[in-house]
Amino acid sequence: MGFIKEKYQRFRRWQENPFDFQDSHHPHKCCNCGGESDNNYCPRCGQKAVYGPITWKSVWQGVMDVWGVGTRSLPYSLWQLLWRPGYLMRDYISGKRQVSFPPVKMLVIVGIDSLMISQWIDPEEVKTAEVTSTGLRYVVDVVSQWLDVHQEWSVLLGFSFLILPIWSLFREAPKCHRHSLPQGFYIQVFIGTQFILVMMIIYFISTLCFHHYDGEFFGTLGFVVLIPLMLLIDFKQLFGYGWWGTLWRALLAVPMGLLVLKIFYLLGRATLYLFEKGMGPGLWESLLLGTDRIVLLWLLMEVVGVINRKEWRDDCGWWQVVKRPAVVALIYLVITVVCYSLGYEGGFVSILKSYIGLIGL
């Protein structure tokens, strides 16, 4: 048991800080500009301190650099993304850019690899149907088909709906305190890459071991088990909350992300109605339902803000704490009553149905 405990502690230390940067401490002259230094890189021009003669190893290194297997190695970044994902994200957004392969480029390469593997194993899976719609809907259908084929961008688009919820839920986290929305974008790029990588591994193992890949089953497995588990581990390492603080925030992030997705969907539907049918009933229905979802998201963000800030500990009075959420709740109640009086479905019920449909129940 002592041996296992020691191994685990070493692994935990590696997770938190796997890098050991050391200078050469040997004076040398830069081959490029002639400057003298004892650092690993020339402080004048930035070239690596010591370059030997060009060999076949140099040729191989140059070829590998094209595919992201050279400096800031792509395989090593993917390895970190499997074993220390949250710590890697925190390192990157805190300014340690040299510790990772460029995230967007990594997502594109992993997405292309995923598509190639899928096409190699099951060529029928990536075939698309002919688009027969016209007008603005034709553009929407073409973009949808393009996203179906280019998996890396569809995953990035899907996880981008979590940027605002994660920003709201983890604003006051012990680590990455007050992280920004642009930093949230890179967090979701890392998570999207991680998700594609995990699904690729499952896809590969399933095909090799069982000679069959059940897309519906593993899709449900991904959304019901993998995504919540990934988010739980990633956010605990990244933001520094305990297990319970991370758990309820990660669970709440999914329906809030669905809410953001629903808002974009309704606004897009309103735009289609406006261009195709003008100022008709469908336009007002979409705008009213979109407003309902926006206010619901606003209400959830206000409640989360009260929980995160813990203002009641400052003896400022309960009314001062709940005043803004109460006002937003009243606005939402009025909009919901109007929606139900017109026969439209309220935001809570809609999101619940969307989540049930997403997990295939």
Secondary structure, DSSP 8 states (H G I E B T S, - for coil): -HHHHHHHHHHHHHHH---------S-EE-TTT--EESSSB-TTT--BS------HHHHHHHHHHHTT-SSS-HHHHHHHHHHSHHHHHHHHHTT-GGGS--HHHHHHHHHHHHHHHHHHH-GGGG--------HHHHHHHHHHHHHHH-HHHHHHHHHHTTHHHHHHHTTT-SSSTT--HHHHHHHHHHHHHHHHHHHHHHHHHHHHHHS---HHHHHHHIIIIIHHHHHHHHHHHHH---HHHHHHHHHHHHHHHHHHHHHHHHHHHHHHHHHHT-S-HHHHHHHHHHHHHHHHHHHHHHHHHHHHHTGGGGT--HHHHHHHHHHHHHHHHHHHHHHHHTT---HHHHHHHHHHHHTT-
